[in-house]
């Protein structure tokens, strides 16, 4: 067979290859054993596909492990502009109430490291932590949202502009490091709160102040039986009562138990509940007979106990119509109801006329107190008056 007859066999076959120079069959040799010419090796499409698949899988695995590898732990002071988009780990405290935008789904809060270090380049000790959907939605669903004073471990991607920010990409990259709460009294907090910052506690008391502002509830609770009569501030941000469980129905005068963190606000201790479920109603304020109050005026007046009474008007001050005299079916005695001037001025004409009408029956919440040694029940908010 001539070389020209074998020209069609210069390409690869299933059994091997032919030399492109002399045309002789060389099998799988890369060099022709007859003339020494180099025999070109052609890679099949099948082999290329297998190689491509291996490379693709290896790349995905590499990316996964890179994203989930243990990020280095840093302090705020160690962060530099060259670390933009670096994945790092910060352990510290939450120093702002988390904010959740239910339209965009963005969750954000601020943290400091455990040492409260200061970054000279960015002029801050804070890191703004941002969480976006779907991770933020999953954290909301799980109820895994930190509150002010929580110790946390955060892993995320640094986003450095004129400030330090960090984006959390995975639900498992936010860990709340809470200790088991310790049961304490309000007096213990009042006397030792400086050493209790960031501690988890459970405390109970009566709600003696209650304000509902846009985005937060502010309370003060106290123990009527304590010697100090200290009023502990309670801060409940919107995310707690709106997104972290169902808020207990409580109001002024109720006794509640709260589990949360001790933190500081303007030089005073503040209690921040972990979630809505960590506020438990112990005792609801109910209508109390005046006879019971009159039998304990010393205790009620000195402790400023909040009471609710169902009373009938028997008179009013001839000059100061915001001072009303009342009684109920439990006693023949009368009690003075003092309606704060701001509250009185906020009432409409009809309400004022009713309160100055002999025989008018109404329900009110009030604070027991003494004015010039005389016992009275004081009304400091229009919502305390239930006129029917």
C-alpha positions as CSV (number, residue, x, y, z in Angstrom):
1,X,0.0,0.0,0.0
2,X,1.5,3.4,-1.0
3,X,1.9,6.3,1.3
4,X,-0.7,8.2,-0.6
5,X,-3.1,5.3,0.0
6,X,-2.5,5.7,3.7
7,X,-3.0,9.5,3.7
8,X,-6.5,9.1,5.0
9,X,-5.1,7.2,8.0
10,X,-2.9,10.1,9.2
11,X,-5.7,11.0,11.6
12,X,-6.3,9.2,14.9
13,X,-8.3,6.0,14.9
14,X,-9.7,3.9,17.7
15,X,-6.6,1.7,17.6
16,X,-3.9,4.4,17.4
17,X,-2.3,7.0,15.1
18,X,-0.3,7.2,11.9
19,X,2.9,9.2,11.4
20,X,2.2,12.4,9.6
21,X,5.7,12.2,8.0
22,X,6.2,8.6,6.7
23,X,2.6,7.4,7.0
24,X,3.4,4.3,9.0
25,X,1.3,3.1,11.8
26,X,2.8,4.2,15.2
27,X,0.0,3.2,17.6
28,X,0.0,5.4,20.7
29,X,3.6,6.5,20.5
30,X,4.2,10.3,20.6
31,X,7.4,9.9,18.5
32,X,7.4,7.8,15.2
33,X,9.7,4.7,15.8
34,X,10.5,4.7,12.1
35,X,11.4,8.3,11.2
36,X,11.5,10.0,14.6
37,X,8.8,12.6,13.7
38,X,6.6,13.9,16.5
39,X,3.1,12.6,16.4
40,X,0.4,15.2,17.3
41,X,-1.9,14.1,20.1
42,X,-5.6,15.2,19.8
43,X,-7.7,15.3,22.9
44,X,-11.2,14.0,22.4
45,X,-14.3,16.2,23.2
46,X,-15.3,13.7,25.8
47,X,-12.0,14.2,27.7
48,X,-12.3,17.9,27.4
49,X,-15.8,17.8,28.8
50,X,-14.6,15.7,31.8
51,X,-11.7,18.1,32.4
52,X,-14.1,21.1,32.3
53,X,-16.5,19.4,34.7
54,X,-13.7,18.6,37.1
55,X,-12.5,22.2,37.0
56,X,-16.0,23.7,37.5
57,X,-16.7,21.5,40.5
58,X,-13.3,22.2,42.0
59,X,-14.0,25.9,41.6
60,X,-17.4,25.8,43.3
61,X,-15.9,23.8,46.1
62,X,-13.0,26.2,46.5
63,X,-15.4,29.2,46.6
64,X,-17.6,27.4,49.2
65,X,-14.7,26.7,51.5
66,X,-13.3,30.2,51.0
67,X,-16.7,31.7,52.0
68,X,-17.1,29.3,55.0
69,X,-13.5,29.2,56.2
70,X,-12.8,30.6,59.6
71,X,-12.5,34.3,59.3
72,X,-9.7,36.0,61.3
73,X,-10.8,37.8,64.4
74,X,-10.1,41.5,64.4
75,X,-10.5,44.5,66.7
76,X,-12.0,47.8,65.5
77,X,-8.7,49.5,65.8
78,X,-7.0,47.0,63.5
79,X,-9.3,47.7,60.5
80,X,-7.5,49.5,57.6
81,X,-8.7,50.7,54.2
82,X,-6.8,47.9,52.5
83,X,-9.2,45.4,54.2
84,X,-12.2,46.5,52.1
85,X,-14.3,43.4,51.2
86,X,-12.3,41.2,53.6
87,X,-14.2,38.6,55.5
88,X,-13.6,39.0,59.2
89,X,-14.9,38.1,62.6
90,X,-15.7,40.6,65.4
91,X,-16.8,39.7,69.0
92,X,-18.3,42.5,70.9
93,X,-21.4,44.2,72.2
94,X,-24.5,45.6,70.5
95,X,-24.6,49.4,71.3
96,X,-27.7,50.4,69.3
97,X,-31.2,49.0,69.1
98,X,-31.5,47.0,65.9
99,X,-33.6,48.6,63.2
100,X,-35.6,46.6,60.7
101,X,-37.1,48.1,57.5
102,X,-40.0,45.9,56.6
103,X,-40.1,47.4,53.1
104,X,-36.5,46.8,52.0
105,X,-35.9,43.9,54.5
106,X,-32.7,45.5,55.7
107,X,-31.7,44.9,59.3
108,X,-29.0,47.0,60.9
109,X,-27.4,47.7,64.3
110,X,-24.0,48.9,65.7
111,X,-21.4,47.0,67.6
112,X,-18.2,47.6,69.4
113,X,-15.5,45.0,70.1
114,X,-15.0,43.6,73.6
115,X,-12.2,46.1,74.3
116,X,-14.1,49.1,72.9
117,X,-11.1,49.9,70.8
118,X,-11.0,53.1,68.7
119,X,-10.0,53.3,65.0
120,X,-7.9,56.4,64.3
121,X,-8.3,56.2,60.5
122,X,-12.1,56.1,60.5
123,X,-12.5,58.0,63.8
124,X,-14.9,55.6,65.4
125,X,-15.2,52.6,67.7
126,X,-18.4,51.4,66.0
127,X,-19.1,49.0,63.2
128,X,-22.4,49.3,61.4
129,X,-23.7,45.8,60.8
130,X,-26.2,45.3,57.9
131,X,-28.2,42.2,57.0
132,X,-30.2,42.0,53.8
133,X,-32.8,39.6,52.5
134,X,-33.1,36.6,52.5
135,X,-30.8,36.4,55.5
136,X,-32.5,39.1,57.5
137,X,-35.9,37.5,56.9
138,X,-34.6,34.2,58.2
139,X,-33.2,35.8,61.3
140,X,-36.5,37.5,62.0
141,X,-38.3,34.2,61.5
142,X,-36.0,32.5,63.9
143,X,-36.2,35.3,66.4
144,X,-32.4,35.5,66.4
145,X,-32.1,39.3,66.6
146,X,-29.8,40.8,69.2
147,X,-30.8,43.7,71.4
148,X,-28.9,46.5,73.1
149,X,-26.3,45.1,75.4
150,X,-26.1,41.7,73.8
151,X,-22.7,40.1,73.4
152,X,-22.4,38.9,69.8
153,X,-20.1,37.1,67.4
154,X,-20.4,38.6,63.9
155,X,-18.7,37.2,60.7
156,X,-19.1,39.3,57.6
157,X,-17.7,41.3,54.7
158,X,-16.2,44.6,55.5
159,X,-17.5,47.6,53.5
160,X,-15.3,50.6,54.1
161,X,-16.3,54.1,53.0
162,X,-15.9,57.0,55.4
163,X,-17.1,54.6,58.1
164,X,-16.8,51.0,59.0
165,X,-19.6,48.7,57.9
166,X,-20.0,45.0,57.8
167,X,-22.5,42.8,55.8
168,X,-23.7,39.5,57.1
169,X,-24.3,37.0,54.3
170,X,-25.3,33.9,56.1
171,X,-27.7,33.3,59.0
172,X,-25.1,31.2,60.9
173,X,-22.7,34.2,60.8
174,X,-24.6,36.0,63.6
175,X,-24.4,34.4,67.0
176,X,-25.9,35.9,70.2
177,X,-23.7,34.9,73.2
178,X,-26.2,35.2,76.1
179,X,-25.6,33.8,79.5
180,X,-28.3,32.3,81.7
181,X,-30.2,35.2,83.3
182,X,-29.7,35.8,87.1
183,X,-32.8,36.7,89.2
184,X,-32.1,40.0,90.9
185,X,-34.1,42.7,92.7
186,X,-34.5,46.3,91.5
187,X,-32.6,47.4,94.6
188,X,-29.7,45.1,93.7
189,X,-29.6,46.8,90.3
190,X,-29.8,50.3,91.8
191,X,-26.8,49.6,94.1
192,X,-24.6,47.5,91.8
193,X,-25.5,48.3,88.2
194,X,-22.0,49.5,87.3
195,X,-20.7,45.9,87.6
196,X,-23.8,44.5,85.8
197,X,-23.5,46.2,82.4
198,X,-24.1,43.6,79.7
199,X,-25.4,41.0,82.2
200,X,-28.5,38.9,81.7
201,X,-31.0,39.3,84.5
202,X,-34.6,38.6,85.4
203,X,-36.4,41.2,87.5
204,X,-40.0,42.0,88.5
205,X,-41.8,45.1,89.5
206,X,-44.8,47.3,89.1
207,X,-45.1,49.6,86.1
208,X,-45.2,53.1,87.5
209,X,-44.5,55.0,84.3
210,X,-45.6,54.1,80.8
211,X,-44.9,56.1,77.6
212,X,-45.6,54.9,74.0
213,X,-43.5,56.7,71.6
214,X,-43.0,56.2,67.8
215,X,-40.6,53.3,67.5
216,X,-40.3,52.5,71.3
217,X,-41.9,52.0,74.6
218,X,-40.4,53.5,77.7
219,X,-41.3,52.2,81.2
220,X,-40.2,52.6,84.7
221,X,-40.8,49.8,87.2
222,X,-40.3,49.6,90.9
223,X,-40.8,47.5,93.9
224,X,-43.5,49.0,96.2
225,X,-42.0,47.2,99.2
226,X,-38.3,48.2,98.7
227,X,-36.6,50.7,101.0
228,X,-35.1,52.8,98.2
229,X,-38.3,53.1,96.0
230,X,-35.9,53.2,93.1
231,X,-37.5,53.3,89.6
232,X,-35.7,51.2,87.0
233,X,-35.9,52.4,83.4
234,X,-37.0,49.8,80.8
235,X,-36.4,50.4,77.1
236,X,-38.4,48.4,74.6
237,X,-37.5,49.1,71.0
238,X,-40.0,48.6,68.2
239,X,-38.2,45.5,66.8
240,X,-38.9,43.7,70.2
241,X,-42.6,44.3,70.4
242,X,-43.3,44.2,66.6
243,X,-41.1,41.4,65.3
244,X,-39.9,39.3,68.1
245,X,-43.0,37.5,69.4
246,X,-46.3,38.6,70.8
247,X,-46.2,41.4,73.3
248,X,-47.9,40.8,76.7
249,X,-50.9,43.1,77.2
250,X,-49.8,45.2,80.1
251,X,-50.2,48.8,81.2
252,X,-49.6,51.2,84.1
253,X,-50.0,49.7,87.5
254,X,-49.5,46.1,86.3
255,X,-46.8,43.9,87.9
256,X,-44.5,42.3,85.3
257,X,-41.4,40.2,85.1
258,X,-38.7,41.0,82.5
259,X,-35.7,39.1,81.3
260,X,-33.1,41.1,79.4
261,X,-29.8,42.9,79.5
262,X,-28.6,45.6,81.9
263,X,-27.2,48.6,79.9
264,X,-26.4,52.2,80.6
265,X,-28.2,55.3,79.3
266,X,-27.1,58.8,80.3
267,X,-25.4,57.6,83.5
268,X,-28.3,55.4,84.7
269,X,-29.0,51.7,84.4
270,X,-31.5,50.6,81.8
271,X,-33.2,47.2,81.2
272,X,-33.7,46.0,77.7
273,X,-35.9,42.9,77.2
274,X,-34.6,40.2,74.8
275,X,-38.0,39.8,73.0
276,X,-41.7,40.2,73.5
277,X,-41.9,36.8,75.2
278,X,-39.4,37.8,77.9
279,X,-42.0,40.2,79.3
280,X,-44.5,38.2,81.5
281,X,-47.6,39.6,83.2
282,X,-47.7,38.7,86.9
283,X,-50.6,40.7,88.2
284,X,-53.0,42.9,86.3
285,X,-54.2,46.2,87.8
286,X,-57.8,45.8,88.9
287,X,-60.4,48.1,90.4
288,X,-59.8,48.4,94.2
289,X,-62.3,49.5,96.8
290,X,-61.6,52.9,98.4
291,X,-62.0,51.3,101.9
292,X,-58.9,49.1,101.2
293,X,-56.9,52.1,100.1
294,X,-58.0,54.2,103.1
295,X,-57.0,51.4,105.4
296,X,-53.5,51.5,104.0
297,X,-52.9,55.2,103.2
298,X,-49.5,55.3,104.9
299,X,-48.1,52.5,102.8
300,X,-49.9,53.5,99.6
301,X,-49.1,57.2,99.8
302,X,-45.4,56.7,100.7
303,X,-44.8,54.0,98.0
304,X,-46.8,56.0,95.4
305,X,-48.8,52.9,94.6
306,X,-50.8,53.0,91.3
307,X,-54.4,52.1,91.8
308,X,-57.6,51.9,89.8
309,X,-60.9,52.9,91.4
310,X,-64.5,53.1,90.3
311,X,-65.9,56.2,92.1
312,X,-68.8,58.7,92.2
313,X,-68.3,62.5,92.4
314,X,-69.6,63.9,95.7
315,X,-68.0,67.4,95.3
316,X,-65.2,69.5,93.8
317,X,-63.1,72.4,94.8
318,X,-64.9,75.7,94.3
319,X,-61.8,77.4,92.8
320,X,-59.7,74.6,91.4
321,X,-62.2,72.4,89.5
322,X,-59.5,69.9,88.8
323,X,-59.7,68.8,92.4
324,X,-62.6,66.4,92.7
325,X,-64.0,64.6,95.8
326,X,-65.2,61.1,95.4
327,X,-66.4,58.0,97.2
328,X,-67.7,54.5,96.4
329,X,-69.9,51.8,97.9
330,X,-67.2,50.4,100.1
331,X,-66.9,53.4,102.4
332,X,-68.8,56.5,103.7
333,X,-65.6,58.5,103.6
334,X,-64.4,60.6,100.6
335,X,-61.1,60.7,98.8
336,X,-59.5,63.6,96.9
337,X,-58.8,63.1,93.2
338,X,-56.2,65.6,91.9
339,X,-56.2,65.9,88.1
340,X,-52.9,67.4,87.0
341,X,-53.3,70.8,85.4
342,X,-52.0,69.7,82.0
343,X,-54.4,66.8,82.0
344,X,-57.3,69.1,83.0
345,X,-56.5,71.6,80.3
346,X,-56.4,68.8,77.7
347,X,-59.9,67.7,78.5
348,X,-62.9,68.9,76.5
349,X,-65.7,71.0,77.9
350,X,-68.1,68.0,78.3
351,X,-65.5,65.9,80.2
352,X,-64.8,68.8,82.6
353,X,-68.6,69.2,83.2
354,X,-69.0,65.5,83.9
355,X,-66.2,65.6,86.5
356,X,-67.8,68.6,88.2
357,X,-71.3,66.9,88.3
358,X,-72.4,65.5,91.6
359,X,-73.3,61.8,91.2
360,X,-71.2,61.3,88.1
361,X,-69.6,57.8,88.1
362,X,-66.3,57.1,86.4
363,X,-63.2,54.9,86.5
364,X,-59.7,56.3,86.9
365,X,-56.2,55.1,87.4
366,X,-54.1,57.3,89.8
367,X,-51.0,57.5,91.9
368,X,-51.5,57.5,95.6
369,X,-49.6,60.4,97.2
370,X,-49.6,63.0,100.0
371,X,-50.0,66.7,99.5
372,X,-49.4,68.7,102.6
373,X,-49.9,65.6,104.7
374,X,-53.3,65.0,103.1
375,X,-53.8,61.7,101.1
376,X,-55.0,62.0,97.5
377,X,-55.0,60.1,94.3
378,X,-53.3,62.0,91.5
379,X,-54.1,61.6,87.8
380,X,-51.1,62.5,85.5
381,X,-52.3,61.4,82.0
382,X,-55.6,61.8,80.1
383,X,-55.5,58.1,79.3
384,X,-55.9,57.3,83.0
385,X,-59.4,58.8,83.0
386,X,-62.2,56.4,81.8
387,X,-65.3,58.6,81.7
388,X,-67.6,56.4,79.7
